[in-house]
Amino acid sequence: MRKMRNISGIAAMAFCWLALALYGCSIGPAETTSVRTYLLNPDISLTKIAANSARSHHATLLISAPKGQPGFETPRMAYLLRQHELSYYAFSQWADTPGRMLLRLLAQAMEGSGLWRAVVQAPNPVRADYRLDCDDLALEQQFFSSPGRIRLALRAQLVDTKRQSIIGARNFELFEPSLSNDAYGGVLAANRASARLLSQMTDWLRTVMEEEIAGGQ
């Protein structure tokens, strides 16, 4: 009997060690078991927005809510362990969809850019001179590279609402490394990437407006 008990004890211990080894070797981001909610709220000062000498003092900008790619119109935080296979964190989420969070950030950045007399967010009954439309938005944490990284991408178009014509269009795609392979590492990287995106979009719109104003003179 004592021998059987020893064998059973050894088997139980072996099972525990095997379980711990499998847990330690598991593939994918680590998570806690309590739901955590995160903000996309970068320091706008990082974009280094400066006043623009070619400002149109009578131009109003309407910003439409960015539309996400399929799979990204949700507050769920997306990640990829391999290309083309989208997964979501079970216990980590954004405070809102990436599109609605980015809408607020774009409005803040454009208000500080010096390019516009006023900036309004859609839906809004105000008649704007220009409209900024963004679609194809993707915000994902990728684990098939080393280190892991955040990918933030979208397509932007600036529309002259009076002429109903597109005066500028550009695709943006940014990558930012994650300092840790977990949800919070992705959050920090996403905030850095969004700050860079705001800076690049501001510079691009400044160039488009300078060309627009020069062409109208």
C-alpha positions in Angstrom: 0.0 0.0 0.0 2.8 2.4 0.9 4.5 1.7 -2.4 1.2 2.4 -4.3 0.8 5.7 -2.4 4.4 6.7 -3.3 3.7 5.9 -6.9 0.5 7.9 -6.8 2.3 10.8 -5.2 5.1 10.8 -7.8 2.5 10.6 -10.6 0.6 13.6 -9.1 3.8 15.6 -8.8 4.8 14.7 -12.4 1.4 15.9 -13.6 1.8 19.3 -11.8 5.2 19.8 -13.3 3.9 19.0 -16.7 1.0 21.4 -16.3 3.4 24.2 -15.2 5.7 23.5 -18.1 2.9 23.6 -20.6 1.6 26.9 -19.1 5.1 28.4 -19.3 5.4 27.4 -22.9 2.0 28.6 -24.0 1.9 30.7 -27.1 0.2 34.1 -27.1 -0.3 37.2 -25.0 -0.6 36.9 -21.2 -3.8 38.1 -19.5 -5.4 38.5 -16.1 -8.9 37.2 -15.4 -10.4 40.5 -14.6 -11.7 42.8 -17.4 -9.6 45.9 -18.0 -10.6 48.9 -20.1 -8.0 51.1 -21.9 -7.9 54.5 -23.5 -6.4 55.7 -26.7 -5.3 59.0 -25.3 -1.8 60.1 -26.5 -0.1 63.3 -25.4 -1.1 65.6 -28.3 1.9 67.8 -27.6 4.0 64.9 -29.0 2.7 65.8 -32.4 4.5 69.1 -32.4 1.7 70.9 -34.1 2.7 74.4 -35.1 0.7 77.4 -36.5 0.4 77.5 -40.2 1.1 80.6 -42.2 -1.2 79.5 -45.0 -4.2 79.3 -42.7 -7.6 79.8 -44.4 -9.4 82.1 -41.8 -12.8 81.3 -43.2 -12.5 77.5 -43.6 -14.5 75.1 -41.4 -13.5 71.4 -41.3 -16.0 68.6 -40.6 -14.4 65.3 -39.5 -16.3 62.1 -40.1 -16.0 59.2 -37.8 -13.3 56.9 -39.2 -14.7 53.6 -40.5 -12.9 50.4 -39.5 -12.0 47.4 -41.6 -14.1 44.3 -40.9 -13.2 43.1 -37.4 -12.2 46.5 -36.1 -15.6 48.1 -35.6 -15.6 46.9 -32.0 -14.0 47.9 -28.6 -12.5 44.4 -28.5 -8.7 44.6 -28.6 -7.4 42.7 -31.6 -4.2 40.7 -32.0 -2.6 38.4 -34.5 -0.4 35.3 -33.7 0.0 34.8 -37.4 -0.8 36.7 -40.5 -4.5 36.9 -41.6 -5.8 35.3 -38.4 -7.5 37.9 -36.1 -8.0 37.1 -32.4 -9.2 39.2 -29.5 -8.2 39.6 -25.9 -10.7 38.0 -23.5 -10.2 40.3 -20.6 -8.9 43.5 -22.1 -10.8 46.0 -24.2 -10.8 49.6 -25.5 -13.1 52.2 -23.9 -14.7 52.6 -27.3 -14.2 51.5 -30.9 -10.9 52.6 -32.5 -12.9 54.8 -35.0 -14.7 56.8 -32.3 -11.6 57.2 -30.1 -9.7 58.4 -33.1 -12.4 60.9 -34.1 -12.0 62.8 -30.8 -8.2 62.8 -31.3 -8.4 64.1 -34.8 -10.6 66.9 -33.7 -8.2 67.9 -31.0 -5.2 67.8 -33.4 -7.0 69.8 -36.1 -8.2 72.4 -33.6 -4.6 72.9 -32.5 -3.1 72.9 -36.0 -4.0 76.5 -36.9 -5.4 75.3 -40.3 -9.1 76.0 -39.6 -11.4 78.6 -38.3 -13.5 75.9 -36.7 -13.5 72.1 -36.5 -16.7 70.1 -35.9 -17.3 66.4 -35.6 -19.9 64.5 -37.6 -22.9 64.3 -37.3 -23.2 68.1 -37.2 -25.6 70.3 -39.1 -23.0 73.0 -39.6 -22.1 73.7 -43.3 -18.4 73.0 -43.5 -16.0 74.0 -46.3 -14.0 70.8 -46.1 -14.6 67.3 -44.8 -12.1 64.8 -43.7 -13.1 61.2 -44.3 -11.2 58.2 -43.0 -11.8 54.6 -43.6 -10.0 51.2 -43.8 -8.9 51.8 -40.1 -7.1 48.9 -38.5 -5.5 48.8 -35.0 -3.9 45.5 -34.2 -1.2 44.0 -32.0 1.1 41.6 -34.0 3.0 38.8 -32.3 4.4 37.1 -35.4 7.4 39.5 -35.4 10.1 40.0 -32.7 9.5 42.1 -30.8 5.7 42.3 -31.0 4.3 45.5 -32.5 1.2 47.6 -33.0 0.0 48.3 -36.6 -2.2 51.4 -37.1 -3.4 52.0 -40.6 -6.1 54.1 -42.3 -6.9 55.9 -45.6 -7.8 59.6 -45.5 -9.5 61.9 -48.0 -10.0 65.7 -47.8 -13.1 66.8 -49.6 -14.0 70.2 -50.8 -17.7 70.2 -49.9 -18.6 73.1 -52.2 -17.2 71.5 -55.3 -17.9 68.0 -54.0 -14.4 67.0 -55.1 -11.5 65.2 -53.4 -8.5 67.5 -53.1 -6.2 65.1 -51.3 -6.0 61.4 -50.4 -3.3 59.4 -48.6 -2.9 56.0 -47.0 -1.2 55.9 -43.6 0.4 52.8 -42.0 2.5 52.9 -38.9 4.2 50.3 -36.8 5.3 50.7 -33.2 7.1 48.0 -31.2 5.5 46.7 -28.0 7.8 46.8 -25.0 5.9 43.8 -23.5 3.9 41.0 -25.1 0.6 41.7 -23.3 -2.4 44.0 -23.7 -0.9 46.9 -21.8 2.2 46.8 -23.9 0.0 47.1 -26.9 -1.9 50.0 -25.3 1.3 52.0 -24.8 2.5 51.2 -28.3 -1.0 52.2 -29.8 -0.8 55.5 -28.0 2.6 56.2 -29.4 1.5 55.2 -32.9 -1.6 57.4 -32.7 0.5 60.4 -31.7 2.7 59.8 -34.8 -0.3 59.4 -37.0 -1.8 62.7 -35.8 1.5 64.4 -36.6 1.7 62.9 -40.0 -1.9 63.7 -40.9 -1.5 67.3 -39.7 1.6 67.8 -41.9 -0.2 66.2 -44.8 -3.3 68.4 -44.5 -1.1 71.5 -44.1 0.6 70.6 -47.5 -2.8 70.0 -49.1 -4.2 73.3 -47.9 -1.1 75.2 -48.9 -1.5 73.8 -52.4 -5.2 74.5 -52.4 -4.8 78.1 -51.4 -1.9 78.7 -53.8 -4.0 77.3 -56.6 -6.9 79.6 -55.9 -4.8 82.8 -56.0 
